[in-house]
Amino acid sequence: MKLLKGFLYLILTFLYVWVSSVILVFHGPFPSLKSYVIGMISTSMHSQYLEPLSLWTVSLDKYKPSLMGDLKTNTKKDEENSKKVRNQYEKITDPTIKIEDYQAKTFSAKIMLISDPKRVHVAATKYQGDVGQTVSEMVSDNHAVAGINGGGFSDTGYRGTGGIPLGTTIHNGQFLTTSGGSNPMVGFTREGLLLVGNYTDQELKDLKVTEALSFGPALVKDGEGVVKGDGGWGYAPRTAIGQKEDGTVIMIVTDGRGVHGLNNVGASIRDLMNLMLKYGAVNAANLDGGSSTTMVKDGLLVNEPSDVLGERKIATSFVVMPE
């Protein structure tokens, strides 16, 4: 009888702590805590647990903003920009790739600068439809020298193995995956111009996009920051790609989730936008983040992924080819 009472006491205590925690975290007077917890869960490989953990008082759909929102795409202007930079970018032969450190209050970042945009390609898992590969594996398989993780993915049973790229994926002008309608895209034209926004597959073909994948939201468009508020995704490890007016490609990864201490919670989408603007980006977009966030150069991990197992298997990445 005592054993049964003890067991019931433990169950009731657990339920009390759980319900109290839900009320405090999701409905208490601490909006920053709520934003951090929701952002951490919704950008992880276990986002499906957000609703049950909140006792179904929080909707996952509400905290999964549209990847490109109401960003308007002007394909005519994109075409004009491609023609404008054609001669300029074709003459770029500078092989320089450099990495810089950046420290902020809630995150640390690694910024990779690639002088020649034509060296940036999309890589996809060679086990498409089954399992993904790590960024290191994709860099190695493609004989590249560097890379970052790319777009979103799905897999069966939430195993976190990243075998199915979401949306449209293009490599060397070939469509590896397609999807109907307009998709949030991040890609390069054959001239090396970075495009970010909502595009149909036909628009991508017309613009002669040769390397692209699906994700977002856009951070900078035509030199202007386009993030509203803090971006709505809380704080987490992040990955982003952008381009300066001279063609230089900016790749950013930010650590978080306590990797470098309790204050190292991660970056918001607005933090990424501000960092891209600081580095002179005229176009930039957010990529998949959370435990997917990875940067590799010369066979070595540049950042510290938040997953305790290290690099996560993903579906796509942006890689930098040899000169």
N, C-alpha and C positions, 0 to 999 in steps of 0.2 A: 504493500500500500504506500509506504514511504517513497519507494522507487517511482511509482506512478505519479505521486504528487510532485516529486522532484522533476520528472520529465515534463509534466504539464506546466510547471513553473518556468522551465527553460523555454518551452514553446511560447508561452504568453510573453515572456521577457523579450524573446526574439521578435515577435510580432509588434510589440510596443516600440522597440527600438527602430524597426523597419518603418512603421507608419510615421513615427516621430521624425525620422530622417527624411522621409519623402516630403512631409509638410515643411520642414526646415529648408531643405535644399531647393525644392521645386516651387514652393509657395510662400517661402519666408521673406524676410526683409533684406535679403542679400542678393540683388540681381547679378552681381559679378560672379558669385558662387554658382548660381543657377546657369549662367551663360557658360562658365567653364565646364561644369559637369555635362551639360547637354552637348556642348561642342566636342568634348573628349569622347563621349559615347557615340554620337552620331557620325563621327569621322573615323571610327574604328571598324575593325572587321566584325564587331559584335553589335552593330547598330540596331539589330532587330530586338535587342533586349531593353532598349530605352523605355518602351511603353510598359512592359511588365515591371521593370524596376521602379517606375514612377506610379505603380498601381493603376496604370492606364489613365492617369490624369494628364499626361503629356502626349501629344500626337507627334510621331516621327515625321509625318508629312509636313507639319507646320514648321519644323526646323530643318527642312531640306529645301532651301530656297532654289528657285530656278537658276540653273547654272549661268545663263546669260541674261536673265531677267527681261526687261523691256529694251535692251540695247538694240538700236536700229543698225542694220547693216547696209552700207552703200556700196554695192558691187562696182558701180561705175567709178567711184572714187578709188576703190581698191585697184581697179585696172589701170587707172591713171598713175597711181603711186608706183605700181609695178614697172610701168614704162619709164617713169621718172628715174628710178634707181637702177635700171638695167645696166647701163654703162658703168655707173659708179661701183656697183657691187661686183661686176665681172672683173674689174681691175684689182680687187682686193686679193692679195697673195700673202698677207701678213699671217704667219703661222702661230702667233702668240695666243697662248691660253694661260690666264693667270687666275689665282684664287685669292680672295681677300676675306678677312674676318670682320664681323660686325657684331657689336654687343648692345642690346637694348635692355630695358628694365625687366621684361618678362620672357625674353628669348635671346638666343645667340644664333648667328647666321653665318653661312658660308656663301660667298658670291663668286661664281665662276664667270669670267669674261672671255668670250671667244671672238676674236677679231673678224674671222671669215665666216659669214652666216651660211655659206654653201656647204660647209662641213657638217652641219647639223642635220641628222636624219632621224627617222622614226624606226625603232626596232620593236618587233613583236615576239611573243613567246613562240618557239618552234613547236610547242605542244598545244597549239590553239584548240580550244574546245575541251581540253582535258585539264592540264595544270599550267600554271605560269612559270616564269623564271625570275631569278633575282636580277637586279640591274647589273651586278658584276658578271653574271652569266651572259646576259645579252651583249654587254660591252665586249666580252671575250669572243663570243660566237660571231660577232660582226666585225672583228678585228678593229674595233674602235679604240680610242685612247681615253675617253671619258664618257660620262652619262649621268642622267637623273631619271627618276621614275616619271611616268607619263600620265595616261588617262585612267578612267574608271574601268571597272571590270566586275563580272559576276562569276559565281561558280555554284556548283550543286551542293546543297546541304550546309551552306555557310562555313565551308571548310577553310576559307581564307587562302585558297590556292591559286586564285587569279587566272583561270584558264580561258575566260571568255571576254574579249575586249567589248566595251559598250560603245554604241554609236558607230561612227565611220572611222576607219583607219586606212591611211594611205602611205605607201612606201615606194620610192622610185617611180611615182606616178601610177602605181597599180593599187587598186582598191582591195585591201585584204579583208575588210568587213564593210558592209553598207547598212544603212537603215533609212526608212522612209521619212519624208518630211524634212524640216529644218532642224539642224543639230548644233549644239554649242561646240565650236571647232577652234582648234589652235593648230596652225600649220604654216608652212613656208611655200612660197611660189618657187618656180624654177629659177627665178632671179635671186632668191634668197630673202625676199620680203616676208616678214612675219605678219600673218593675219589672225585676228581674234574676233569672234562674233558668231552669229547664227547663220549657217549656210546650208543649202541643200547640196546633195551630191553633184547635181548638174552645175550649180554655181561654182563648186570647187573645180570641176573639170574646165569650165569656161575661163576661170582665173588661172588655170595651169598650175594648180597646187600639186606639188610632188611629194610632200611629206606632211602628214597631218594626223591628229587624233582628237577624240571628243573629250572635252572637259571645260571647266570654267569655275567661277565667273571671270569675266574680263576685269582687269585691274586698271589698265590705262588704255585709252583709245584716242588716237590722233593727238597725243601729247597731253590729254586731259584725264585726270583721275575720275573714275566712274563708279566707285564704291559708295553706297549709301550707308550712313551710320557706321557701325563697326563691321558690317558685312553679314552679320546674322549667323555666323558659324562658330562663335565662341573662340577659345584659344586652344591651339594644338600645333604639333609640328606641321610645317607647310612646305610646299614645293611650288615654284613659279618660274615662268620663262618670259623674257621680254626682249626688246630690241631698241638700241639707240638709233638716232637718225643716220649715223655713219655706217650702220649695218651690224655693229657689234652686238652679239647675242649675250643676254644677261640670264644666267641660271642661278636661282636662289633656293637654298634649303634652310629652314629654321628648325632648331631642335626644340624640345619641350617635354611636357609630362614628367618634369623633375629630373631629367637626364643630368643636368648640371646643378642641381640643388632645388630646394623647395620653391624658390622664386622663378625658376625656369619652367613656366607652365606652357609656353608656346606663344605663337603670334596670331593676331586676328587677321581677317582679310584686309582690313584697312591698314594694318601694320605693313602688310606685303605691298599694298599700293604705294604707301609713303616711301618705302624702301626703293621700289622701282623708280619712282619719280626722283628720288635722291640720286640715283645712278643714271638719270637722263633717259629713261625709257619713253618712247613715243607710242609703243603698243606693248601690252603685257597681259598675261592671264595666269590665273591660279591653276595649278594642276592637282592631282590626287595628293592627299596629305596623310596625317596621322602616322600609323606605323608603316605606311608605304614610303614615306619620305626618305630618300636615299640619294647620295651623290658619290660617284666613283671617279677616280682619276689615276691613270697609270697602274691599274690593278689593285688600288688601295681604297678603302672606305675613307671618305673625307669627313663625313658627319657621323653622329652616333644615333642610329635608328632607335626609336623608342620601344620596339618589340624586344622582349627579353631574349628571344632566340636570334636576334640580329636581323639581317636583311629578310624582307618579306617577299614571297613570290608574287609577281604582278604580271599583267598582260602586255603592257606597252611601256616604252621609255623613249626619251630623246637621247641619242648618242652622238658623240663628236668623232668624225672619221679622221684618219691620218691626213696630213697635208698632201 
